[in-house]
């Protein structure tokens, strides 16, 4: 039960608040120190809170672990839950009644910050009542956990910031739009993780983004962008502006990312897509520039991917191992004209419904390259190597044109719809009947006289085989 005096003061504060601010304490911004004063000369302004249980108006300054009460003639730094002349019950009552709308606006919290370019690690961690801050212009680095779990709701980063380290704003309740200065170059892991930021905008020459470093809708208009592992896993859609020139999607950078569905990168100078960069993401469409490099499994099991457009004059020569494996809806691919090699499992399990694929310069088609797709026709006039299971389980595949083939691997056309006749290409020297096993429509296989090694597998199709004398 409150003491009578404290109860009357609390009633008076509630009445004043209801009459003047609709339930919020009367607030005003006043200068704290004149510029020429030695004590904390880098304070510019702070929030003055009136109608509190103290004789004079006070200025609250929140630091890690402390609640500092300043009066015109003295300054007291005390424990976070205990203020000068207050009992613990009074302090707790004050903190409970402190409205969330109170904003503490400070240009520079510590005296030394005006002389240094770094916000130290943990400097404002757990400062629940620190709501708004303007960093001094020389600040280049914000240290790890500097504002973690703080109440900060807005911040001005100044014009020289270069690095935001790990966990800086983790769990901070900043429901704002952030425009970073062009000088920013690095945001380390979990810097804005679960911070409630609505959007982020980047510009400048270079930005390097680490795991879970982003939050909200992200718009990047930086010339050189590097996404590292899990960089966008906790953020919203990612879009790119016209000034972006080079992007590195490093391994697993967009792994399991749900919010970016379309990417048009056709105007960029160069794009690198690392191993499993978009694996299991919700990307539906991507357009790539002339200078594009792909690594293994870069779109592995990207089950929403429907359209991939390579630049027709792309320098890309090889679709790497498993690049689009498991992209179940992939139906429309514009291949580069200079493509010469399709590695194993490159398009395993893709759709290609009712499609005819033509590869004018492809010489190598690896194992399982098109296994279990819905292809209808394949035309690769220069292909010399066809790997094992390359087109197996393509149940709708009825036309195969591979006149230059020299090697056809085991089960290459197994369970397809070819037939009723199949002419083995004349350059093939080794042919196994298992190549066409379970081809239910096939009735006859013509094998060229130049075949050196003809094997009738026990598991081969039950067909009539003849040696083609021509």
C-alpha positions in Angstrom: 0.0 0.0 0.0 1.4 3.4 -1.0 2.1 6.0 1.6 -0.4 9.0 1.6 2.2 11.5 0.3 3.3 9.3 -2.5 -0.3 8.3 -3.4 -1.2 12.0 -3.7 1.8 12.7 -5.9 0.9 9.8 -8.1 -2.7 11.0 -8.4 -1.5 14.5 -9.3 0.8 13.1 -12.0 -2.0 11.0 -13.5 -4.4 14.0 -13.5 -1.8 16.3 -15.2 -1.0 13.6 -17.7 -4.7 13.0 -18.6 -5.4 16.7 -18.9 -2.3 17.7 -20.9 -1.0 14.7 -22.8 -3.7 12.1 -22.8 -2.0 9.9 -20.3 1.6 10.8 -21.2 3.9 12.8 -18.9 4.5 16.4 -19.9 7.8 16.4 -21.9 10.0 19.1 -23.4 13.4 19.2 -25.0 16.0 21.4 -23.4 19.8 21.8 -23.7 21.7 19.9 -21.0 25.1 21.6 -21.0 26.5 24.6 -22.8 29.1 23.7 -25.4 32.0 25.2 -23.5 31.3 23.2 -20.3 33.8 20.5 -19.4 31.3 18.0 -17.9 30.0 15.8 -20.7 30.6 18.5 -23.4 29.3 16.3 -26.2 25.7 16.1 -25.0 23.5 18.1 -27.4 20.1 17.5 -26.0 18.2 15.0 -23.8 14.6 14.5 -22.8 13.6 16.5 -19.7 10.9 14.7 -17.7 8.7 16.9 -15.5 6.1 16.0 -12.8 8.3 13.3 -11.3 8.7 12.8 -7.5 11.7 15.1 -7.3 12.0 18.8 -6.3 13.6 20.1 -9.6 13.0 19.0 -13.2 15.6 16.3 -14.1 17.2 14.9 -17.2 17.3 11.1 -17.5 20.3 9.6 -19.2 20.3 5.9 -19.6 23.6 4.0 -19.7 24.4 0.3 -19.5 23.2 -0.7 -16.0 22.6 2.8 -14.7 19.9 5.4 -14.6 21.6 8.8 -14.3 19.6 11.7 -12.8 21.0 15.2 -13.6 20.0 18.5 -12.0 21.3 21.9 -12.9 23.9 21.9 -10.2 24.9 18.2 -9.8 25.0 14.8 -11.5 24.3 11.5 -9.9 25.1 8.1 -11.5 23.2 5.4 -9.6 22.1 1.9 -9.9 19.6 1.1 -12.7 16.7 0.6 -10.3 17.7 3.1 -7.6 17.7 6.9 -7.9 19.0 9.6 -5.5 16.6 10.0 -2.5 14.1 7.4 -3.8 13.2 4.2 -2.0 13.2 1.0 -4.0 9.4 1.1 -4.1 9.4 4.6 -5.4 11.9 3.8 -8.1 9.9 0.7 -9.2 6.7 2.7 -9.2 8.3 5.3 -11.4 9.7 2.8 -13.9 6.3 1.0 -14.1 4.5 4.3 -14.8 7.1 5.5 -17.3 5.2 5.8 -20.6 6.7 3.8 -23.6 6.4 7.0 -25.7 9.1 8.8 -23.9 12.1 9.4 -26.2 15.5 10.0 -25.0 17.3 11.9 -27.8 21.1 12.1 -27.3 23.7 13.3 -29.8 26.5 11.6 -27.8 26.0 9.6 -24.6 29.6 9.5 -23.4 32.2 12.3 -23.2 34.7 10.2 -25.0 32.4 9.5 -28.0 33.0 12.9 -29.4 36.7 12.1 -29.7 36.5 8.5 -30.9 35.1 6.8 -33.9 33.8 3.6 -32.3 30.7 2.7 -30.2 32.1 0.1 -27.9 30.9 -3.5 -27.5 27.9 -3.8 -25.2 27.9 0.0 -24.7 24.1 0.4 -24.6 23.0 -3.2 -24.2 19.8 -3.6 -22.2 19.1 0.1 -22.1 15.3 -0.2 -22.1 14.5 3.5 -22.0 17.0 4.6 -24.6 14.7 5.3 -27.5 16.4 7.6 -30.0 20.0 8.4 -30.8 22.1 10.4 -33.3 25.6 9.1 -33.6 28.4 11.7 -34.0 29.8 12.2 -37.4 33.2 10.6 -36.8 31.6 7.2 -35.8 32.9 4.5 -38.2 32.2 1.3 -36.1 29.4 0.1 -33.9 30.7 -2.7 -31.6 29.1 -6.1 -31.0 25.9 -6.1 -28.9 26.1 -2.3 -28.6 22.3 -1.8 -28.6 21.2 -5.4 -28.1 17.9 -5.7 -26.2 17.7 -1.9 -25.9 14.5 0.1 -26.2 16.0 2.2 -29.1 13.4 3.0 -31.7 15.3 5.3 -34.1 18.9 6.1 -34.8 20.9 8.4 -37.1 24.1 6.7 -38.2 25.9 9.8 -39.3 27.8 10.0 -42.5 31.0 8.0 -41.9 29.8 4.6 -40.5 31.6 1.6 -42.1 31.0 -1.4 -39.9 28.0 -2.7 -37.9 29.2 -5.7 -35.9 27.4 -8.8 -34.7 24.2 -8.6 -32.6 24.3 -4.8 -32.5 20.5 -4.3 -32.7 19.4 -7.9 -32.0 15.9 -7.9 -30.5 15.7 -4.0 -30.6 12.2 -2.8 -31.2 13.0 -0.4 -34.1 9.8 -0.3 -36.2 11.4 2.2 -38.7 12.8 2.5 -42.2 16.5 2.7 -42.2 18.6 4.5 -44.8 22.2 3.6 -44.4 25.0 6.0 -45.3 26.9 5.2 -48.5 30.0 4.7 -46.4 28.7 1.5 -44.8 30.6 -1.5 -46.0 29.9 -4.4 -43.6 27.0 -5.7 -41.5 28.0 -8.7 -39.5 26.0 -11.7 -38.4 22.6 -11.2 -36.5 23.2 -7.4 -36.5 19.4 -6.7 -36.9 18.1 -10.1 -36.1 14.4 -9.9 -34.9 14.7 -6.2 -34.6 11.3 -5.3 -36.1 12.9 -3.0 -38.7 10.4 -2.3 -41.5 12.9 -1.7 -44.3 16.5 -1.1 -45.1 18.0 0.9 -48.0 21.6 0.7 -49.1 23.7 2.8 -51.5 27.4 3.4 -52.2 30.2 1.3 -53.7 30.4 -1.8 -51.6 28.4 -3.8 -49.0 29.3 -7.2 -47.4 26.3 -8.9 -45.6 26.7 -11.7 -43.1 24.3 -14.3 -41.8 20.9 -13.0 -40.5 22.2 -9.5 -40.7 19.1 -8.0 -42.3 15.5 -7.3 -41.4 12.4 -6.1 -43.1 12.2 -5.2 -46.8 15.7 -4.7 -48.2 16.5 -2.5 -51.2 20.1 -2.4 -52.4 21.5 0.1 -54.8 25.2 -0.6 -54.1 27.6 -1.3 -57.0 29.3 -4.3 -55.4 27.2 -6.6 -53.1 28.3 -9.7 -51.3 25.7 -12.0 -49.6 27.3 -14.5 -47.3 25.8 -17.7 -45.8 22.1 -17.2 -44.6 22.4 -13.5 -45.1 18.7 -13.0 -45.9 17.2 -15.8 -43.9 15.4 -13.5 -41.4 14.5 -10.6 -43.7 11.7 -9.8 -46.1 11.8 -9.3 -49.9 15.2 -8.2 -51.4 15.2 -5.9 -54.4 18.0 -4.2 -56.4 18.3 -0.7 -57.8 19.8 0.4 -61.2 23.3 1.2 -59.7 24.0 -2.4 -58.7 26.8 -3.8 -60.9 28.3 -7.0 -59.2 26.6 -9.5 -56.9 28.2 -12.5 -55.2 25.5 -14.9 -53.9 27.9 -17.0 -51.8 27.0 -20.5 -50.6 23.6 -20.8 -48.9 23.2 -17.0 -49.0 19.5 -17.2 -50.0 19.0 -20.7 -48.6 15.3 -21.4 -47.6 14.5 -17.7 -48.2 10.8 -17.3 -48.5 10.1 -13.7 -49.6 12.0 -13.0 -52.7 10.2 -14.5 -55.7 11.5 -12.7 -58.7 15.0 -11.4 -59.6 15.8 -9.5 -62.8 19.6 -9.3 -62.9 20.0 -8.9 -66.7 21.5 -5.4 -66.5 24.3 -6.3 -64.1 27.9 -6.5 -65.1 28.5 -9.8 -63.3 26.7 -12.3 -61.1 28.3 -15.2 -59.2 25.9 -17.9 -57.7 27.6 -20.1 -55.2 26.9 -23.7 -54.0 23.3 -24.0 -52.8 22.9 -20.3 -52.9 19.2 -20.4 -53.6 18.6 -24.0 -52.5 15.0 -24.6 -51.1 14.1 -20.9 -51.6 10.8 -19.7 -52.9 12.3 -18.0 -56.0 10.0 -18.4 -59.0 11.8 -16.5 -61.7 15.4 -15.3 -62.4 17.0 -13.4 -65.3 20.8 -13.6 -65.5 23.3 -11.3 -67.2 25.9 -12.1 -69.8 28.7 -12.7 -67.3 27.3 -15.4 -64.9 29.0 -18.2 -63.0 27.2 -21.1 -61.4 28.4 -23.5 -58.7 27.1 -27.0 -57.8 23.5 -27.2 -56.6 23.0 -23.5 -56.8 19.2 -23.8 -57.2 18.9 -27.3 -55.7 15.3 -28.2 -54.8 14.1 -24.7 -55.5 10.6 -26.1 -55.8 8.9 -22.8 -56.8 11.3 -22.0 -59.6 9.5 -21.9 -63.0 11.5 -19.6 -65.3 15.3 -19.2 -65.8 16.6 -16.9 -68.5 20.2 -17.0 -69.4 21.6 -14.2 -71.6 21.7 -15.5 -75.1 25.4 -14.5 -75.4 26.3 -15.7 -72.0 29.9 -16.8 -71.4 28.6 -19.7 -69.4 29.8 -23.0 -70.8 28.7 -25.6 -68.2 25.5 -26.2 -66.2 27.2 -27.6 -63.0 26.3 -30.7 -61.0 22.8 -30.6 -59.5 22.4 -26.9 -60.4 18.6 -27.2 -60.9 18.0 -30.7 -59.5 14.6 -31.0 -57.7 13.2 -27.8 -59.3 9.9 -29.6 -59.8 8.1 -26.7 -61.5 11.0 -25.6 -63.8 9.5 -25.5 -67.3 10.9 -22.6 -69.1 14.7 -22.3 -69.5 16.4 -20.0 -72.0 19.8 -21.6 -72.5 22.9 -19.7 -73.6 24.0 -20.4 -77.2 27.5 -21.3 -76.2 26.6 -24.0 -73.7 28.9 -27.1 -74.2 28.4 -29.3 -71.1 25.5 -30.4 -68.8 26.8 -32.0 -65.7 25.3 -34.9 -63.8 21.9 -34.4 -62.2 21.8 -30.8 -63.6 18.0 -30.9 -64.3 17.0 -34.1 -62.5 13.3 -34.1 -61.6 12.5 -30.8 -63.4 9.2 -30.4 -65.3 10.0 -29.4 -69.0 6.4 -30.4 -69.7 5.8 -31.0 -73.4 9.1 -29.5 -74.3 11.6 -30.0 -77.0 15.1 -29.1 -75.9 17.8 -28.2 -78.5 21.4 -27.9 -77.6 23.4 -26.9 -80.8 26.8 -27.0 -79.2 26.5 -29.4 -76.2 29.0 -32.2 -76.3 28.6 -33.7 -72.9 25.4 -34.8 -71.0 26.2 -36.3 -67.6 24.7 -39.1 -65.6 21.1 -38.4 -64.5 21.2 -35.0 -66.2 17.5 -35.1 -67.2 16.3 -38.1 -65.2 12.6 -38.1 -64.4 11.6 -35.0 -66.4 8.6 -34.6 -68.7 10.7 -33.9 -71.9 9.1 -34.9 -75.2 12.0 -34.4 -77.6 15.8 -33.9 -77.3 18.1 -32.7 -80.1 21.8 -32.4 -79.4 23.6 -32.9 -82.8 27.1 -32.5 -81.3 26.7 -34.5 -78.1 29.3 -37.3 -78.0 28.9 -38.5 -74.4 25.6 -39.5 -72.9 25.9 -40.6 -69.2 24.1 -43.3 -67.4 20.4 -42.7 -66.7 20.8 -39.4 -68.6 17.1 -39.5 -69.8 15.8 -42.4 -67.8 12.2 -42.3 -66.4 11.4 -39.5 -68.9 8.1 -41.3 -69.6 7.0 -38.9 -72.3 10.2 -38.7 -74.2 9.5 -40.1 -77.7 12.1 -38.5 -80.0 15.9 -38.6 -79.4 18.4 -37.1 -81.9 22.0 -37.7 -80.9 23.7 -38.5 -84.2 27.3 -37.8 -82.9 27.0 -40.0 -79.8 30.1 -42.2 -79.1 29.3 -43.3 -75.6 25.8 -44.1 -74.2 25.7 -45.0 -70.6 23.7 -47.7 -68.9 20.0 -47.1 -68.7 20.4 -43.8 -70.6 16.9 -44.1 -72.2 15.3 -46.6 -69.8 11.6 -46.2 -69.2 11.1 -43.7 -72.0 8.5 -43.7 -74.7 10.9 -44.2 -77.7 9.9 -46.6 -80.4 8.8 -48.7 -82.1 12.2 -48.5 -83.7 15.5 -47.2 -82.4 18.7 -46.7 -84.5 21.8 -46.8 -82.4 24.1 -43.9 -83.6 26.8 -45.2 -85.9 29.7 -43.9 -83.9 28.7 -45.9 -80.8 31.2 -48.8 -80.2 29.8 -50.2 -77.0 26.0 -50.8 -76.6 24.2 -52.5 -73.7 20.6 -53.5 -74.1 19.9 -52.0 -70.6 20.2 -48.6 -72.3 16.6 -49.0 -73.5 15.2 -51.3 -70.8 11.5 -50.9 -69.8 10.8 -48.9 -73.0 7.4 -50.6 -73.5 6.7 -49.1 -76.9 10.1 -50.2 -78.3 9.9 -53.2 -80.6 13.2 -53.3 -82.5 16.7 -51.9 -82.0 19.0 -51.5 -85.0 22.6 -51.7 -84.1 25.3 -50.5 -86.5 27.8 -53.0 -87.8 30.6 -50.9 -86.3 29.5 -51.8 -82.8 32.4 -53.7 -81.2 30.8 -54.7 -77.9 27.0 -55.5 -77.9 25.7 -56.8 -74.6 22.3 -58.4 -74.0 21.6 -57.8 -70.4 19.4 -60.2 -68.4 17.3 -57.1 -67.4 17.1 -55.8 -71.0 13.9 -55.3 -72.9 12.4 -58.3 -74.6 12.8 -57.1 -78.2 14.0 -58.3 -81.6 17.6 -57.1 -82.3 19.2 -56.9 -85.7 22.5 -55.9 -87.0 22.1 -53.0 -89.4 24.4 -53.9 -92.3 24.7 -50.2 -93.3 
